[in-house]
Amino acid sequence: MLALRLTRTAHLAVHLRRLLVALASAGTGFLLLCALGHALSHPDAPGASALRLAWCAAPLAAAVYLAVAVARTDPGTRPRSGLSAIGLGPGRLMAVSATTTALSAALGSVAALLAFLYLRGSLTGRPPSDRVAADALAVGQSLPAPAVLTLLVLVPALASAAVAHTLRPRDPRPTTATAPRGYGRFGAYGWGKARETFGAYGRFGARTAAAGPAGSRAVAGPAGSRAAGAARVGAGGALQTQASAPHPSPSADGTTQTLDAAPPAPADTPQAPDTAPDTPTEPTPRPHNTTALPWGIAVLTAGLTVETYTGNATGAPTPGTAPSAGVLIGWALTALGLALAGPGLTHLCGRLLQAARPGALRLLAGRVLMEESHRIGRPLGVVAAVAAAAYVTASVYDGDGPAFGPLGTLGAVLVAGCTVATLLTAAVEARHARADTTGALLRLGAPPATLRAAAAVRAAALLALFGPLVLVVAVLAALPLDS
């Protein structure tokens, strides 16, 4: 019931994104049912029917990926402080988000079943006139109810499971005292000191140390207890604080810069608590995005190798037939490699923007790209893979039409539409994530034209990096199929 209430009271943009999930589920379910209909119409050709069912994996993966991206940007199931007291902790919100995704996908599956029954004449009593459509719809044959139910439940089940896995509650990273230590060739003993994020001293209690003599380096006092009058004053009457950097910079005369003196708190003043209730903790810093870049390049190379070997062995597919299973595996590995390499490439693009004495515009654009690389990098890689596959299809079939006719066109539209919608949804998520930073820049006096120019620079840099990459991958993938 809570999922239904959140679905009903959501904004229009949220409803539109959920409608996209329902449309993707409807198209994927219709393709799955058409594969079943082909198997019923051609019992003597199980290999062709199995190949059609295997090619449905591409729109299925695209629909599930879109559902996960939509669930991540749903404001109704976003964790907030204080919700755990009324039973809406991270686990409950994850379950609500998975249920909402399952409802949207189930609505699409029902629409796919109705469309399939209508086209095959089960609802109107008029069989289709097209013979190809009649073969794919299994006109005149009874549909096995368990197979139909299994195919229709496939999209909602996978989408809800993927959303639950993505939004599952994660334990915070252990501290330095309890973190496991290990030895390795590329690192020192242990994991190193845990990173302190901005504002940690103000939220999570006091960090005190012995005060040195006057003029020496300042030590940390309990930040965040200034409202309770519990700030500690060191030697010399200066308030000693510590920022997120472990070593404050000295002044010109060699002494450490401190804040102005503050009156000491009375002895009977109660101290502020070390922890603030209902305050959300800082998210754990994500690992460096360039660590997956070598793996992505390796998987991409493996996919091109498999496709080249299969293409040289089987030759170019004739119009009206689908490529072989080896080509499908090669394309799947190529798409996976581009998806893995996408965050690292986006991070690298941000670094390149800041090279060679950058100005304020390039510095801002590069920093934003580096920060958003884990959000938009993977959808960018998937879109690059889809664009390369579209180029290969256009160059191989040479205007003779897709392999499966209208069904192939529907599958291509589903995959392209889902990947582009996922990229736009990830861009919306990244925009919401940096809303506080954008507001701070505007309050500091940054003109809105500068922020728009930085967005244009980011888009141009990504196009300049991914455009030639897509062209190279597409040409390499099309070479064995052209021969």
N, C-alpha and C positions, 0 to 999 in steps of 0.2 A: 504493500500500500504506500509506503514511503517513496518508493521508486516512481509509482504512478503520480503521486502528488508533485514530486520534483519535476517530472516530465510535463505535467500540466501547467505548472507555474513558471516554466523557463521562458527566457527571452526568445524573440523571433529568430535571432541568429543561431541560437542553440537548436531550435526546432528545425531550421534549415539544414544544419549539419547532421542531425539525426535522420532527416529525410534522405540525405545523401547516403547514409548507411543503409537505410531501407531499400533505396533504389539499387545500390550495389549488391545487396543480398538477393533482391528479386532477379536481377540479371544473372547472377551466378547460379542461383537455383534453377532458373530456366535452362541454362546451358547444361547443368547436370541432368536435368530431366530429359533434355534432347539426346544426351549421350545414352541414357537408359532406353529411350525410344529407338535409337539406332541399333542398340544391342538386341532389342526384341524383334526388330524388323529384319535383321541380318544374323540369324543364329549360326550361320555357317562361316562367319568372318569375325571371330572373337578378337583377333589382333587389331583390326581397324577400330572396333568399338572401344577396346582398351586404350588405344592411342588417343581417341577423342576424349575419353575420360581423363587421361593424363594431361592433355592440353587444358583441361578445365582447372588445373592447379594454379595457373597464372592468374586468372580473375579471382579465384578463391583467396590466394595470398594477398592480392591487392585489396579485396574487400575487407579482409581481417585487419590489414595494416591501416586502412582508413578508419575502421571502428576503434582501433587503439588510439589513433591520433585524435579522434573526436572525443573519446572518453578522457583524455589527458587535459583537454581544454574546456571541459564541462565545469562551469562555475558552481553548480549546485552540489557537486560532490568533492569540492576542494577542501582539504583539511584546514580547520581554523582553530584558534585557541578557545578553550572553554567548551567545545562540543563533546568532549569525553565525559563530562559530568552528566549529560543527558543521554548517554548511551550511543553517541555518534563518534566513536573513535576512528582511527585509521582503518581498522579491519571492517567495521560496519560500513564506512563510506566506500571502501573497495567493493563490498558486496552489493551495495546499492548501485554503484557504477556498472558492475558486471550485469546486474539484473536489468538495468536500463538499456544496455547494449543488446542483451538477449531479446528484449521486447521489440526494439527497433528492427533487429535482424529477423525475428520471427514474423513480424508484419510483412517484410519483404518476401519471405518464403511463402507465405499464404498468397500474396499477389502473384508470385511466380507459378504456383499451382493453378490458380484461377486462369491465368493467361495460357498456360499449357493446355488445360482442359478446353478452353474456349477455342483455341486454334485447331485442336484435333477434332473438334465437333462434338465433344461429349456434352456440352451445355446447350448447344443450338441444334444439334442433329444434322448439321450440314458438314460433310467432309471437305478438307481443303482441296483446291484444284491443282496445286503444285505437287508434282510427284516427289521432288526432293524433300519438300516439307512433310509430305506424307510418310516418307521413310524415316525422317528424324522424329516424327511425332507418334509413330506406331499406331497409325489409324486402323481401326478394326480389331485391335487386340486389347485384351484386358491388362491393366497395369497391376503389377504386384504391389500390394499395399506396404509390406515391410521395406521393399527397396525404395519406394517413393518417400516414405517417412524418414528413412535413413538419410537419403540425399537432401531432403529439405531441412532436417535438423543439423546437418553438417555445418552450415555457415553460422547459425546462432551459437552452437556449442563451441566451435573454435574461436569465434569472436569474443564470447564471454570469458572463455578460459584465457585467452591472450590478454584481455583487459585485467582480469584478476591477477595474472602473473606480473603484469607491468606495474600495477598500482598496489601491489602487496606491501604491507608495512615492513620496513627495513629497520633493523637495529642500528643504532649509531655506531660509528667507528670506535673501537676501544681506545682508551687513553694510552699514554706512553708506558705507564706503570704496569698495565695489564695486557698490552699488545704483544702478540707472539713475535718472537725474534727468530731470525733465520740468517743463514749465511749464503752468499752467492757471489758469482764472479763480477756482477755488474753493480753491486752495492756494498755498503759497509755492514757492520754488525747491527742488527736490529732494523726497525722501520724508521728511526729518526724521530725527532720531536714533532708532536701533533701541531698542525697549523692552528693559530688563533685567528678567528675572524674578527672583523671590525665590530666593536660593541660588546665583545664577550666579557670584558672586565666590568661593564656596567650592568650585566644581567646575571652573571653566574657567581657573584660573591667576591670576597676579598682575597687579594693575593699580596701578602705582606712579606717583607724581608727586613733584615737589619739595616738601619739607616747609617750611612757613612758620614764622614765629617763634612763640614760645610765646604761647598765648592766641588765636591766629588760627584760621581755619577749618582743620579736619583734612583730610588727603588720604588716599586709599585705599592700604592696604597689601595684601599678598598673602593674602587670606582663604583659609582652608582649609589653610594650611601650619603651623597651630599645633601639630599632632601631631608635626611634624618639628622644632619649635623654631626656625622661621624667621620668626617675627613680628617686624616692624620697629618700633622704638620711636622716636618723633619727639622734637622738642625739648621739654624740660621733663619727660621721663620718662613721658609718657602714651602709651598704645598708640593709634595713629591708625588708625581704620577708617572705611569708608564704606558706608552701607546702600544700598538700592535707590533711595532718593531722591537727587537730585543735590546738594541743599543741606541739610545737617543743621541742625536747629533750634538756635539759640543758647540759652544758659541765662539766668537772670535777671540776672546781672552782666555780660552782653554777650559772654562767652566761649563757645566751643563746648564742648558736653559730650563728654567722652571716657571711655573705660573706664579701669579701674584699671591701674596700671603693671604691666608684666610683665618678667621678667629677659630681657635680650638673649640671643640664641642664640650659641653659640660659633662662631668663625670656621670651624672645620673640620667643622661639622655639615652634612651633605649636604642640599641643598634638595629640597623635594618637587617632583615633576614638575608641569608646568603643566596637563596634562590627565590625567584619570583614565580608564584603559581600561575598556571594557565598562560605561560609565555612560550610561544613556539621556539624551538631551538633552531639554530642555523643549520641549513642543509650541509651534509658532508661534501667536501670538495670532490668533484668528479676527477677521475684519472685523466692523464694527459691524452688528448685525442689522437696524437700522432703515434701512439703505441700500436693501434690497430691498422695503421697505414701499410706496413710491410705484409701483414696477413691479407689485407685486401688486394694488394698487388699480386701476391702469390695465388690467391683464388681466382683472380681475373685471368692470370696467365694460364692457369689450369683449365679454365673454361674455354678460352680461345684454342688451347691445344686439343681438347676433346672435340670441339666443333670442327677444327681443321681435319683431324683424323677421320671423323665420321663423314664429313663432306667429301673428302677425297675417296673414301671407300664406297659411298652410295651414290655420289654425283648430285647434280642439282635436282630438286624436286620439280615435277611437272605441274603445270597449272591445274588446279582442281584437286590436288592431293596435299596432304600435310607433310612437313618434314619428319624425318625419322626420330625415334626416341633418343638416339645419341645427340642429335642437334638440339633437342629439347633439354637434355642434361647440360650440354655445353652452354646454352643460353642461360639456364638457371644458375650455373656457376659464375658466368660473366656478370649477371645481375647481382648476385651475392657479393662478388668481389668489389663491384662499384659501390654497393651499399656500405660495405665495411670500410672502404677507402674514402668515402664521402666526408666524414667528420675530420679526418686528418688532412684532406685536401682543402677543406674550408678553413681549418686552422692555419695551414700553410699560406693560404691566400691572404688571411689577415696579417700574417707576419711580413709577407712581401709588400703589403700596402704601407707598412711602417718603416720600410728600408729606405736608406739614402736620405737622411735628414728630413723626416716628414713634417709637414705643417699640422695645424690643428685639425683640418678637415680629414686628411689621410690618417692621422693618429686616432681620431675618434672612430672613423670607419673601420680601421684595422682592429682596434680593441673590441668593438662590438662584434665583428666577425669571429674573433677568437673566443669571445664569451658565448656566442650562440652556435658555435660549431657542433656541439653535441645535440642541439635541437634540430637545426636545419640541414646538417651535413648528410645524414642518412637519407632523408627524403630527396635531397638533391642528387645523391648517387643513384637512387631508384629511378628518378625522372631521367637521368642521363642514360641508364640502361634501357628504359622504354624508348627513348629517342633513337638510340642506336639500333634497337630491334625494328623500329619503324623504317629507318633508312635501309636496313638489310632487306626487309620485306618489299619495299618499293623497288629496290634495285634488282632483286631476284625474280620477282613475278612480272616486272616490266609492264605494268598496266593490264595484265590479264585477270586481275581480281584476286582476292584473298583465297586461301586454301579451302575454306568451308563455306564460301558464299555469304549469305546473310548471317549465319551463325558465327563465322570468322570475323565479320565486321562488328557484330555485337561484342564478341570477346575483346577485340582490339579497342573498341570504344570504352568498354568497362575498365580495362587495364590502364589506358591513358587517362581516363577521367578520374579514376581512383587515385592514381599517383599524383596528378596535378592537384586534386583536392587535398590530398595529404600534405603536400608541400605548402599550400596556402594555409592550411590549418596549423601547421608547425610555425609558419611565419606569424600567425595571429598569437600563438602561444608565446613566441619569443618577444613579441611586442608587449604583451601583458607582463611578461617577466621583467622587462626593463622599463616599466612605466614609472617606477620610483626614480630611477636614474634620469629619465627624460624630464620628469618634473623638477628634479634638483638642478639640472642644467638650465631649464627655463627660468627658475627662480634666481639663478646666478647671473642671468642676463644674456644667455646664449640666444641668438635670434632663431626663430623657427625655420627660416630659410637655410640656415647652416645644417640643421638636423635633416631637412629634406635633401640637401645636397649630399650629406653623408650617406643617406639611404641610396641615392642614385649611384654614388661611388661604389658602394658595396655590391649593388646589382651588376654594375659594369665589370667589376673585378671578378665576380663569380662567372659571368658570361664569358669573359676572356679566358678563364681557366678551364671551365667545363666544356665550352664549345669545341675547341680543338681536340680535347680528350674524347668527346663523343664521336667526332669525325674519324679519329684514328681507330677507335675500337670498332666502329661500324665498318670501316673499310677492311680491317683485318678479319672481321667476322663474315663479310660478304665474299671474300676471295675464294674459299673452298666451295661455296654454294654456286658461284657464277661458273665455275669450271664444270 
